[in-house]
Structure formats: C-alpha cells, structure tokens
Amino acid sequence: MIVDSADPIALGRWWAEALGWVVVDETEEIIEIRPEPDRMPGLLFVPVPEGKTSKNRLHPDFRPDDQGAEVVRLLSLGARRVDTMQDGQHWVTLVDPEGNEFCVLSDRKS
C-alpha cells in the first residue's frame, strides 16, 4: 500500500514505531515498512507536493489488548487526539504527525 506524505521518511519511521514494524527499504525520498522483513503487505511512504486536504479514504482501526494504554503510547509518540469520548463510544480517533486519521478500538465484549 502507498502512503502519500510531505515527509515520507519521518512518517514511515513514525508508523514503524507505532506498529512495531521494521524498515525494509529506505532512500532519501521513500521508506518501506513491513510487519517482518519477509512478510507482506507493507506500507511504502512516498513524497507528494500537496498536503492532506480532506478525510482519509482509507482509515485504519486497531484493536489492542488495552485501549487506554495504547492511546497513551501513541500520544507519547506524537499522535494527536481528534475526538472526545462519548458514552457508549468504543473507539478513540487519533491522527498521525501528518494528520491521517486512525482509530484505537476497545474490546467489544457482549
């Protein structure tokens, strides 16, 4: 999957740390990360001249074992919170350093 970015190297390294993935290729302009060196799919971060202008068309959701701890960890890495938790809501919406939205879900026990 390709991710357009103003600073692909910084954003790719951020996502590698956020996901616990590894960098498998890096040049002056691009970076590719994967879950493991030989495991696909991966993410390829490439430069684009224009900035993000609207909502993501692809919006990742993550379901960690501990939602609260994961939100705190991602915020400490530089993510920003973009919503306020409401009663009954089981997700927290964050943005990465370039403003790309993603959610951290809670465990939905029935």
N, CA, C and O atoms as a GROMACS GRO file, in nm:
protein
  440
    1MET      N    1   0.085  -0.115   0.000
    1MET     CA    2   0.000   0.000   0.000
    1MET      C    3   0.091   0.123   0.000
    1MET      O    4   0.194   0.125   0.067
    2ILE      N    5   0.051   0.225  -0.075
    2ILE     CA    6   0.126   0.350  -0.086
    2ILE      C    7   0.064   0.454   0.008
    2ILE      O    8  -0.059   0.467   0.016
    3VAL      N    9   0.148   0.527   0.078
    3VAL     CA   10   0.103   0.637   0.164
    3VAL      C   11   0.171   0.765   0.114
    3VAL      O   12   0.293   0.777   0.120
    4ASP      N   13   0.090   0.860   0.066
    4ASP     CA   14   0.142   0.990   0.024
    4ASP      C   15   0.182   1.068   0.149
    4ASP      O   16   0.115   1.062   0.252
    5SER      N   17   0.292   1.143   0.138
    5SER     CA   18   0.341   1.212   0.256
    5SER      C   19   0.424   1.335   0.219
    5SER      O   20   0.490   1.338   0.116
    6ALA      N   21   0.419   1.435   0.306
    6ALA     CA   22   0.505   1.552   0.291
    6ALA      C   23   0.649   1.516   0.331
    6ALA      O   24   0.744   1.566   0.272
    7ASP      N   25   0.663   1.430   0.432
    7ASP     CA   26   0.795   1.386   0.480
    7ASP      C   27   0.790   1.235   0.498
    7ASP      O   28   0.770   1.186   0.610
    8PRO      N   29   0.807   1.160   0.388
    8PRO     CA   30   0.790   1.014   0.394
    8PRO      C   31   0.881   0.944   0.494
    8PRO      O   32   0.838   0.849   0.560
    9ILE      N   33   1.004   0.988   0.506
    9ILE     CA   34   1.097   0.920   0.596
    9ILE      C   35   1.050   0.934   0.741
    9ILE      O   36   1.043   0.835   0.814
   10ALA      N   37   1.018   1.056   0.782
   10ALA     CA   38   0.972   1.078   0.920
   10ALA      C   39   0.840   1.004   0.946
   10ALA      O   40   0.825   0.940   1.050
   11LEU      N   41   0.746   1.013   0.853
   11LEU     CA   42   0.616   0.948   0.874
   11LEU      C   43   0.630   0.796   0.872
   11LEU      O   44   0.568   0.727   0.953
   12GLY      N   45   0.711   0.744   0.782
   12GLY     CA   46   0.734   0.599   0.777
   12GLY      C   47   0.798   0.547   0.904
   12GLY      O   48   0.759   0.442   0.955
   13ARG      N   49   0.895   0.620   0.956
   13ARG     CA   50   0.959   0.580   1.083
   13ARG      C   51   0.858   0.588   1.197
   13ARG      O   52   0.859   0.504   1.287
   14TRP      N   53   0.772   0.690   1.195
   14TRP     CA   54   0.670   0.703   1.300
   14TRP      C   55   0.579   0.582   1.299
   14TRP      O   56   0.554   0.521   1.403
   15TRP      N   57   0.527   0.545   1.180
   15TRP     CA   58   0.438   0.430   1.171
   15TRP      C   59   0.509   0.300   1.204
   15TRP      O   60   0.449   0.211   1.264
   16ALA      N   61   0.636   0.287   1.168
   16ALA     CA   62   0.711   0.166   1.204
   16ALA      C   63   0.715   0.150   1.356
   16ALA      O   64   0.694   0.041   1.409
   17GLU      N   65   0.742   0.260   1.426
   17GLU     CA   66   0.745   0.253   1.572
   17GLU      C   67   0.605   0.231   1.629
   17GLU      O   68   0.588   0.152   1.722
   18ALA      N   69   0.506   0.300   1.576
   18ALA     CA   70   0.369   0.287   1.625
   18ALA      C   71   0.317   0.144   1.609
   18ALA      O   72   0.248   0.092   1.697
   19LEU      N   73   0.350   0.080   1.497
   19LEU     CA   74   0.301  -0.055   1.468
   19LEU      C   75   0.394  -0.166   1.516
   19LEU      O   76   0.355  -0.282   1.521
   20GLY      N   77   0.518  -0.130   1.552
   20GLY     CA   78   0.616  -0.233   1.588
   20GLY      C   79   0.668  -0.306   1.465
   20GLY      O   80   0.708  -0.422   1.474
   21TRP      N   81   0.667  -0.237   1.350
   21TRP     CA   82   0.714  -0.296   1.224
   21TRP      C   83   0.860  -0.260   1.201
   21TRP      O   84   0.919  -0.186   1.279
   22VAL      N   85   0.917  -0.313   1.094
   22VAL     CA   86   1.058  -0.289   1.061
   22VAL      C   87   1.069  -0.215   0.928
   22VAL      O   88   0.985  -0.230   0.840
   23VAL      N   89   1.174  -0.136   0.917
   23VAL     CA   90   1.206  -0.070   0.790
   23VAL      C   91   1.277  -0.172   0.702
   23VAL      O   92   1.377  -0.231   0.743
   24VAL      N   93   1.225  -0.192   0.580
   24VAL     CA   94   1.287  -0.289   0.489
   24VAL      C   95   1.357  -0.221   0.372
   24VAL      O   96   1.438  -0.285   0.304
   25ASP      N   97   1.328  -0.095   0.347
   25ASP     CA   98   1.394  -0.020   0.240
   25ASP      C   99   1.381   0.128   0.271
   25ASP      O  100   1.277   0.175   0.316
   26GLU      N  101   1.489   0.200   0.247
   26GLU     CA  102   1.486   0.344   0.270
   26GLU      C  103   1.587   0.411   0.177
   26GLU      O  104   1.702   0.369   0.168
   27THR      N  105   1.540   0.516   0.110
   27THR     CA  106   1.628   0.600   0.029
   27THR      C  107   1.613   0.743   0.084
   27THR      O  108   1.557   0.762   0.192
   28GLU      N  109   1.663   0.840   0.011
   28GLU     CA  110   1.646   0.979   0.055
   28GLU      C  111   1.500   1.024   0.046
   28GLU      O  112   1.461   1.118   0.116
   29GLU      N  113   1.419   0.958  -0.038
   29GLU     CA  114   1.282   1.003  -0.061
   29GLU      C  115   1.173   0.906  -0.018
   29GLU      O  116   1.060   0.949   0.006
   30ILE      N  117   1.202   0.778  -0.009
   30ILE     CA  118   1.098   0.680   0.024
   30ILE      C  119   1.142   0.590   0.138
   30ILE      O  120   1.260   0.576   0.168
   31ILE      N  121   1.042   0.529   0.201
   31ILE     CA  122   1.070   0.429   0.304
   31ILE      C  123   0.960   0.324   0.297
   31ILE      O  124   0.843   0.357   0.277
   32GLU      N  125   0.998   0.200   0.313
   32GLU     CA  126   0.901   0.090   0.316
   32GLU      C  127   0.913   0.020   0.449
   32GLU      O  128   1.023  -0.011   0.496
   33ILE      N  129   0.797  -0.006   0.511
   33ILE     CA  130   0.793  -0.080   0.636
   33ILE      C  131   0.704  -0.202   0.620
   33ILE      O  132   0.611  -0.204   0.540
   34ARG      N  133   0.735  -0.305   0.700
   34ARG     CA  134   0.655  -0.429   0.699
   34ARG      C  135   0.648  -0.485   0.840
   34ARG      O  136   0.726  -0.447   0.927
   35PRO      N  137   0.553  -0.576   0.864
   35PRO     CA  138   0.545  -0.639   0.996
   35PRO      C  139   0.673  -0.716   1.031
   35PRO      O  140   0.717  -0.715   1.146
   36GLU      N  141   0.731  -0.782   0.932
   36GLU     CA  142   0.858  -0.854   0.944
   36GLU      C  143   0.926  -0.839   0.810
   36GLU      O  144   0.859  -0.813   0.710
   37PRO      N  145   1.059  -0.855   0.803
   37PRO     CA  146   1.129  -0.830   0.676
   37PRO      C  147   1.072  -0.905   0.555
   37PRO      O  148   1.067  -0.849   0.446
   38ASP      N  149   1.030  -1.030   0.574
   38ASP     CA  150   0.981  -1.110   0.461
   38ASP      C  151   0.829  -1.125   0.460
   38ASP      O  152   0.777  -1.211   0.389
   39ARG      N  153   0.759  -1.044   0.536
   39ARG     CA  154   0.614  -1.058   0.546
   39ARG      C  155   0.544  -0.939   0.479
   39ARG      O  156   0.574  -0.824   0.509
   40MET      N  157   0.453  -0.970   0.390
   40MET     CA  158   0.373  -0.869   0.322
   40MET      C  159   0.231  -0.875   0.377
   40MET      O  160   0.194  -0.977   0.435
   41PRO      N  161   0.151  -0.772   0.364
   41PRO     CA  162   0.180  -0.649   0.292
   41PRO      C  163   0.259  -0.552   0.379
   41PRO      O  164   0.274  -0.571   0.500
   42GLY      N  165   0.307  -0.450   0.313
   42GLY     CA  166   0.380  -0.345   0.382
   42GLY      C  167   0.323  -0.210   0.344
   42GLY      O  168   0.223  -0.201   0.272
   43LEU      N  169   0.387  -0.107   0.393
   43LEU     CA  170   0.348   0.030   0.359
   43LEU      C  171   0.468   0.100   0.297
   43LEU      O  172   0.578   0.095   0.352
   44LEU      N  173   0.446   0.164   0.184
   44LEU     CA  174   0.551   0.239   0.115
   44LEU      C  175   0.513   0.386   0.123
   44LEU      O  176   0.410   0.427   0.070
   45PHE      N  177   0.595   0.466   0.188
   45PHE     CA  178   0.571   0.610   0.205
   45PHE      C  179   0.646   0.684   0.097
   45PHE      O  180   0.768   0.668   0.082
   46VAL      N  181   0.574   0.766   0.020
   46VAL     CA  182   0.632   0.838  -0.094
   46VAL      C  183   0.602   0.988  -0.082
   46VAL      O  184   0.502   1.027  -0.023
   47PRO      N  185   0.689   1.071  -0.140
   47PRO     CA  186   0.666   1.215  -0.131
   47PRO      C  187   0.562   1.263  -0.231
   47PRO      O  188   0.554   1.215  -0.344
   48VAL      N  189   0.484   1.360  -0.186
   48VAL     CA  190   0.391   1.431  -0.274
   48VAL      C  191   0.400   1.579  -0.239
   48VAL      O  192   0.422   1.614  -0.123
   49PRO      N  193   0.382   1.666  -0.337
   49PRO     CA  194   0.398   1.810  -0.310
   49PRO      C  195   0.279   1.872  -0.236
   49PRO      O  196   0.295   1.971  -0.164
   50GLU      N  197   0.160   1.815  -0.253
   50GLU     CA  198   0.041   1.873  -0.191
   50GLU      C  199   0.019   1.814  -0.053
   50GLU      O  200   0.056   1.700  -0.026
   51GLY      N  201  -0.042   1.892   0.034
   51GLY     CA  202  -0.075   1.845   0.168
   51GLY      C  203  -0.209   1.773   0.170
   51GLY      O  204  -0.282   1.774   0.071
   52LYS      N  205  -0.240   1.711   0.282
   52LYS     CA  206  -0.368   1.644   0.300
   52LYS      C  207  -0.478   1.750   0.306
   52LYS      O  208  -0.463   1.850   0.376
   53THR      N  209  -0.586   1.728   0.232
   53THR     CA  210  -0.690   1.830   0.225
   53THR      C  211  -0.827   1.784   0.277
   53THR      O  212  -0.914   1.867   0.301
   54SER      N  213  -0.847   1.655   0.294
   54SER     CA  214  -0.977   1.608   0.341
   54SER      C  215  -0.960   1.478   0.419
   54SER      O  216  -0.849   1.431   0.442
   55LYS      N  217  -1.073   1.420   0.457
   55LYS     CA  218  -1.074   1.295   0.532
   55LYS      C  219  -1.005   1.183   0.453
   55LYS      O  220  -1.012   1.178   0.331
   56ASN      N  221  -0.938   1.095   0.527
   56ASN     CA  222  -0.874   0.978   0.464
   56ASN      C  223  -0.979   0.893   0.393
   56ASN      O  224  -1.092   0.880   0.440
   57ARG      N  225  -0.941   0.837   0.280
   57ARG     CA  226  -1.028   0.740   0.215
   57ARG      C  227  -1.004   0.601   0.274
   57ARG      O  228  -1.094   0.517   0.274
   58LEU      N  229  -0.885   0.578   0.326
   58LEU     CA  230  -0.852   0.454   0.396
   58LEU      C  231  -0.826   0.492   0.541
   58LEU      O  232  -0.743   0.578   0.569
   59HIS      N  233  -0.898   0.429   0.631
   59HIS     CA  234  -0.893   0.467   0.772
   59HIS      C  235  -0.865   0.343   0.855
   59HIS      O  236  -0.956   0.263   0.878
   60PRO      N  237  -0.739   0.325   0.901
   60PRO     CA  238  -0.709   0.205   0.980
   60PRO      C  239  -0.772   0.210   1.119
   60PRO      O  240  -0.778   0.315   1.182
   61ASP      N  241  -0.818   0.095   1.164
   61ASP     CA  242  -0.865   0.077   1.301
   61ASP      C  243  -0.780  -0.031   1.367
   61ASP      O  244  -0.747  -0.132   1.304
   62PHE      N  245  -0.744  -0.009   1.493
   62PHE     CA  246  -0.662  -0.104   1.566
   62PHE      C  247  -0.736  -0.144   1.693
   62PHE      O  248  -0.800  -0.061   1.757
   63ARG      N  249  -0.727  -0.274   1.730
   63ARG     CA  250  -0.794  -0.324   1.850
   63ARG      C  251  -0.687  -0.387   1.941
   63ARG      O  252  -0.664  -0.507   1.935
   64PRO      N  253  -0.623  -0.304   2.025
   64PRO     CA  254  -0.521  -0.356   2.116
   64PRO      C  255  -0.584  -0.426   2.236
   64PRO      O  256  -0.705  -0.418   2.258
   65ASP      N  257  -0.501  -0.495   2.314
   65ASP     CA  258  -0.549  -0.558   2.437
   65ASP      C  259  -0.595  -0.454   2.539
   65ASP      O  260  -0.691  -0.476   2.612
   66ASP      N  261  -0.525  -0.340   2.543
   66ASP     CA  262  -0.556  -0.234   2.640
   66ASP      C  263  -0.567  -0.101   2.565
   66ASP      O  264  -0.466  -0.038   2.535
   67GLN      N  265  -0.690  -0.060   2.536
   67GLN     CA  266  -0.713   0.062   2.458
   67GLN      C  267  -0.649   0.184   2.523
   67GLN      O  268  -0.580   0.261   2.456
   68GLY      N  269  -0.671   0.202   2.652
   68GLY     CA  270  -0.619   0.319   2.721
   68GLY      C  271  -0.468   0.329   2.715
   68GLY      O  272  -0.413   0.435   2.687
   69ALA      N  273  -0.401   0.217   2.741
   69ALA     CA  274  -0.255   0.216   2.737
   69ALA      C  275  -0.204   0.242   2.596
   69ALA      O  276  -0.103   0.311   2.578
   70GLU      N  277  -0.273   0.188   2.497
   70GLU     CA  278  -0.229   0.209   2.358
   70GLU      C  279  -0.248   0.354   2.315
   70GLU      O  280  -0.163   0.409   2.245
   71VAL      N  281  -0.358   0.416   2.356
   71VAL     CA  282  -0.379   0.557   2.324
   71VAL      C  283  -0.269   0.642   2.387
   71VAL      O  284  -0.214   0.730   2.322
   72VAL      N  285  -0.237   0.616   2.512
   72VAL     CA  286  -0.131   0.690   2.581
   72VAL      C  287   0.002   0.670   2.508
   72VAL      O  288   0.077   0.765   2.488
   73ARG      N  289   0.032   0.547   2.468
   73ARG     CA  290   0.157   0.518   2.397
   73ARG      C  291   0.165   0.594   2.265
   73ARG      O  292   0.267   0.655   2.234
   74LEU      N  293   0.057   0.590   2.188
   74LEU     CA  294   0.056   0.658   2.058
   74LEU      C  295   0.065   0.810   2.074
   74LEU      O  296   0.132   0.877   1.995
   75LEU      N  297  -0.002   0.865   2.175
   75LEU     CA  298   0.009   1.008   2.202
   75LEU      C  299   0.153   1.045   2.240
   75LEU      O  300   0.201   1.151   2.202
   76SER      N  301   0.220   0.957   2.314
   76SER     CA  302   0.359   0.985   2.352
   76SER      C  303   0.453   0.982   2.232
   76SER      O  304   0.561   1.042   2.235
   77LEU      N  305   0.412   0.911   2.126
   77LEU     CA  306   0.493   0.906   2.002
   77LEU      C  307   0.467   1.026   1.912
   77LEU      O  308   0.542   1.049   1.816
   78GLY      N  309   0.362   1.104   1.941
   78GLY     CA  310   0.333   1.221   1.860
   78GLY      C  311   0.198   1.222   1.792
   78GLY      O  312   0.167   1.315   1.717
   79ALA      N  313   0.116   1.118   1.815
   79ALA     CA  314  -0.021   1.122   1.763
   79ALA      C  315  -0.097   1.232   1.837
   79ALA      O  316  -0.058   1.274   1.946
   80ARG      N  317  -0.206   1.277   1.776
   80ARG     CA  318  -0.293   1.376   1.839
   80ARG      C  319  -0.435   1.323   1.842
   80ARG      O  320  -0.479   1.254   1.751
   81ARG      N  321  -0.505   1.355   1.948
   81ARG     CA  322  -0.644   1.313   1.962
   81ARG      C  323  -0.733   1.412   1.888
   81ARG      O  324  -0.711   1.533   1.895
   82VAL      N  325  -0.833   1.361   1.815
   82VAL     CA  326  -0.921   1.450   1.740
   82VAL      C  327  -1.068   1.436   1.778
   82VAL      O  328  -1.154   1.498   1.717
   83ASP      N  329  -1.096   1.354   1.878
   83ASP     CA  330  -1.235   1.343   1.922
   83ASP      C  331  -1.240   1.342   2.074
   83ASP      O  332  -1.137   1.331   2.141
   84THR      N  333  -1.359   1.354   2.126
   84THR     CA  334  -1.383   1.342   2.269
   84THR      C  335  -1.467   1.217   2.289
   84THR      O  336  -1.568   1.199   2.223
   85MET      N  337  -1.424   1.132   2.381
   85MET     CA  338  -1.500   1.009   2.408
   85MET      C  339  -1.641   1.045   2.455
   85MET      O  340  -1.660   1.133   2.538
   86GLN      N  341  -1.738   0.974   2.400
   86GLN     CA  342  -1.876   0.991   2.441
   86GLN      C  343  -1.926   0.860   2.499
   86GLN      O  344  -1.872   0.754   2.468
   87ASP      N  345  -2.026   0.867   2.583
   87ASP     CA  346  -2.080   0.745   2.644
   87ASP      C  347  -2.116   0.644   2.537
   87ASP      O  348  -2.181   0.677   2.437
   88GLY      N  349  -2.073   0.521   2.557
   88GLY     CA  350  -2.104   0.414   2.464
   88GLY      C  351  -2.011   0.404   2.345
   88GLY      O  352  -2.016   0.305   2.272
   89GLN      N  353  -1.928   0.503   2.323
   89GLN     CA  354  -1.835   0.501   2.209
   89GLN      C  355  -1.720   0.406   2.243
   89GLN      O  356  -1.664   0.413   2.352
   90HIS      N  357  -1.686   0.318   2.152
   90HIS     CA  358  -1.582   0.218   2.178
   90HIS      C  359  -1.454   0.245   2.100
   90HIS      O  360  -1.371   0.155   2.084
   91TRP      N  361  -1.435   0.366   2.052
   91TRP     CA  362  -1.314   0.398   1.978
   91TRP      C  363  -1.263   0.537   2.015
   91TRP      O  364  -1.338   0.622   2.064
   92VAL      N  365  -1.134   0.557   1.991
   92VAL     CA  366  -1.071   0.688   2.007
   92VAL      C  367  -1.010   0.721   1.872
   92VAL      O  368  -0.934   0.641   1.818
   93THR      N  369  -1.041   0.837   1.818
   93THR     CA  370  -0.987   0.879   1.689
   93THR      C  371  -0.863   0.964   1.714
   93THR      O  372  -0.865   1.062   1.788
   94LEU      N  373  -0.754   0.923   1.650
   94LEU     CA  374  -0.626   0.992   1.658
   94LEU      C  375  -0.583   1.029   1.517
   94LEU      O  376  -0.638   0.980   1.418
   95VAL      N  377  -0.483   1.116   1.508
   95VAL     CA  378  -0.418   1.144   1.380
   95VAL      C  379  -0.268   1.128   1.398
   95VAL      O  380  -0.213   1.155   1.504
   96ASP      N  381  -0.202   1.082   1.290
   96ASP     CA  382  -0.057   1.070   1.291
   96ASP      C  383   0.005   1.209   1.275
   96ASP      O  384  -0.069   1.307   1.263
   97PRO      N  385   0.137   1.221   1.273
   97PRO     CA  386   0.200   1.354   1.263
   97PRO      C  387   0.162   1.435   1.139
   97PRO      O  388   0.180   1.557   1.138
   98GLU      N  389   0.111   1.371   1.033
   98GLU     CA  390   0.070   1.445   0.913
   98GLU      C  391  -0.082   1.460   0.903
   98GLU      O  392  -0.132   1.504   0.800
   99GLY      N  393  -0.154   1.422   1.009
   99GLY     CA  394  -0.299   1.444   1.011
   99GLY      C  395  -0.382   1.332   0.954
   99GLY      O  396  -0.501   1.353   0.928
  100ASN      N  397  -0.326   1.213   0.933
  100ASN     CA  398  -0.402   1.098   0.882
  100ASN      C  399  -0.476   1.030   0.998
  100ASN      O  400  -0.414   0.992   1.098
  101GLU      N  401  -0.608   1.017   0.984
  101GLU     CA  402  -0.690   0.963   1.091
  101GLU      C  403  -0.677   0.812   1.103
  101GLU      O  404  -0.659   0.741   1.004
  102PHE      N  405  -0.687   0.765   1.227
  102PHE     CA  406  -0.698   0.622   1.256
  102PHE      C  407  -0.765   0.609   1.392
  102PHE      O  408  -0.766   0.704   1.471
  103CYS      N  409  -0.821   0.492   1.420
  103CYS     CA  410  -0.891   0.470   1.546
  103CYS      C  411  -0.827   0.360   1.627
  103CYS      O  412  -0.770   0.265   1.573
  104VAL      N  413  -0.839   0.374   1.757
  104VAL     CA  414  -0.799   0.271   1.852
  104VAL      C  415  -0.928   0.224   1.918
  104VAL      O  416  -0.994   0.299   1.989
  105LEU      N  417  -0.962   0.099   1.892
  105LEU     CA  418  -1.089   0.042   1.939
  105LEU      C  419  -1.072  -0.025   2.074
  105LEU      O  420  -0.963  -0.069   2.110
  106SER      N  421  -1.183  -0.033   2.149
  106SER     CA  422  -1.183  -0.110   2.274
  106SER      C  423  -1.225  -0.251   2.243
  106SER      O  424  -1.269  -0.283   2.133
  107ASP      N  425  -1.211  -0.337   2.343
  107ASP     CA  426  -1.257  -0.474   2.330
  107ASP      C  427  -1.408  -0.471   2.344
  107ASP      O  428  -1.460  -0.431   2.448
  108ARG      N  429  -1.480  -0.512   2.241
  108ARG     CA  430  -1.628  -0.509   2.243
  108ARG      C  431  -1.680  -0.640   2.296
  108ARG      O  432  -1.712  -0.731   2.220
  109LYS      N  433  -1.689  -0.651   2.426
  109LYS     CA  434  -1.742  -0.772   2.489
  109LYS      C  435  -1.894  -0.766   2.490
  109LYS      O  436  -1.954  -0.661   2.517
  110SER      N  437  -1.956  -0.881   2.459
  110SER     CA  438  -2.102  -0.880   2.458
  110SER      C  439  -2.156  -0.915   2.593
  110SER      O  440  -2.278  -0.920   2.611
   0.00000   0.00000   0.00000
